[in-house]
Amino acid sequence: MSKLTGKIRRTAAKISKGFFIGVGVYAAISLGALTANSLMPANERTAVLTGRMNNQPVLNAVRTAADLFFMYAPVVINENLHGSKVTYNLNATKEQVLETLADTEFRNIVLIGHGSNSSFWASDGDVTSYDVLCAGIERKPGRLIQYTCGRSYGGYPLGATILQDPGKWFHFNGVVSDIEVYAASIKNVFSSI
């Protein structure tokens, strides 16, 4: 029995060591992305907006932290590879989302959190394609990358509302898990290389 216990402890120690090395490497990559983004010229700009409904503050705080940890490096690296400097807005309100969409300084938009093909859940409510149309926001010449669920509830698609060319809209079709979203953000980096 003691041999088995010793083997389990050694295996657990190796797994723990591997985990902490992996987190350290990923943190170093994120720091490198932060540094590279700060040195990026602001010729083209991308706004990254994260949103989680604040009806469960503790869970939302954990998910926002996870989104930032897992999404920051791949999103920033992907946008920098496209020649775009990134500005992050964590837990953006509905008003902030609409203001950012209206800001002509930002050619590209990345949405992270909850949503559908026709909406994005800001921290204080839903921003729908109808809201964007009613605000009279000029369409963007760049890309919209939507790291949210992509169910269709019959509304007008966000990509067609926000972009001049809806073909530059990356989105999911259906319900996705956080893991699928994180994996897609990494895949987008490799697609940009």
Secondary structure by P-SEA (a helix, b strand, c coil): caaaaaaaaaaaaaaaaaaaaaaaaaaaaaaaaaaaaaaccccbbbbbbbbcccccaaaaaaaaaaaaaacaaaaaaaaaaabbbbbbbccccaaaaaaaaacccccbbbbcccccccccccccccccaaaaaaaccccccbbbbbccccccccccccccccccccccbbbbcccccaaaaaaaaaaaaaaac
